[in-house]
Amino acid sequence: MQKSPKQKKETALNLTNQIQTDLLPLFRFLKFEAMNVIDLRHEIISRIAGIEDVDFLNAIKTILDYTKNEPFIELSSDQENELLKASEEGKTGKFISQLKMDKKVEEWLTEK
């Protein structure tokens, strides 16, 4: 049976609370124990590997997707071509000041 959007939201909220409850002891432990990044990754991977609940895993994935700090800008084909052209020009020594380039980028982004 397909879940309604309201049911999906409630499930996500419940799973978020469950994640916080399940992982809170780990975070408290980490607060008092100095772990390097590799040890921390292994600990988290180990805990996640034991989870069988698909909704819970999807909630974790949603959290990970949400916390990505990677900016993404959709470019039109004209904008993309202009950037490729500029890259080639830069390789041959043809370039403009950063200030002029910043203004040009602002213009491109507002053209959409």
N, C-alpha and C positions, 0 to 999 in steps of 0.2 A: 504494500500500500504506500502510495506517495504521500510524503509529509507536506502539510501546508506551509507557507512562508512563516506563519506565526509559530508553528510547531518547530520548524527548523531553527528559528531564532531562540526559542525556549531551550531547545536541545543544546545549541551553541553556548548559551549563558550557563546552563547547568554544567556542561563540560568544562567551560572556562573556570567555574568555581571548583570543579573536581580537580582540574589541573593545578590550580593554586593550592588546594588542600594537599594534593599528593606531592607536589614539588616543594612546598614550603619547608619541610624538614631539610631537604637538600640545600635550599638557599640559606637556611640558618647555619647549616654545617659549613657551607662555603664562606659564610661571613667570618667564621672563627678560624677556619683552616685556609692557609694559603695554598691554592691549587694553581698550577699553571694551565694554560689554555688546553693543552693536549689532555691532561688529566680530567679537566672539566668536560671536554667533549666526550671522552670515553664514558664518564659517569652518566651523562645525559643520554648517550646512545644506548648504553646498557639498560637504563630504566625504560626508555621508549621501546626497545626491542622486546620487552616483556609484556607490552600492552596488546591485548587482542581486540579491544573494542574499536571498530572502524570509525564510529562517530568521534570517539575520543582522539584517534589519530588524525582525523580530518580537522578537528579543532586545533590540535597542535600545529598542523600544516598551515591553517589559517593564521595563527599567531605568527609563525615564522614568515609567512608571505607578507603580513601586515608590517612587520618590523624591519623589512628590507629598507635600506636607505639609499637605494640606487635610483637616481633620477632617470626618468624616461621621458623623452620628448619625441612625439610623432612628427616626422617631417614629411612634407609633400615631396614628390619626385623632383620638382624644380629646386627645392631647398637642398635635397640630398645631392643633386648634380652640382649645385653651386659649391657645396662643401668639398666635394671631390675635386672640382676644378681648383679651388683655393689651395687644397693640399698639394696638388701638382705644382702650382705656382710657387708655393712656399719652398718646395724642394729645389726650384731653380733660382731662388733668391728674390722672387717678386712677392712682397708682402706689404701690409699697411700697419699703422700703429694700432695698439690694443684698443684705444679709445674709439677710433673709427670702426674697428671690427665689432666692438660692443654695440655701437649704434646700429650697424648693419644687422646684427643678430636680432636686436629688438624689433627692427622693421620686419624681418623674416617671420618672427614668431607672432606678430600681430596681423600678418597677411592672411592667415588661415580663415 
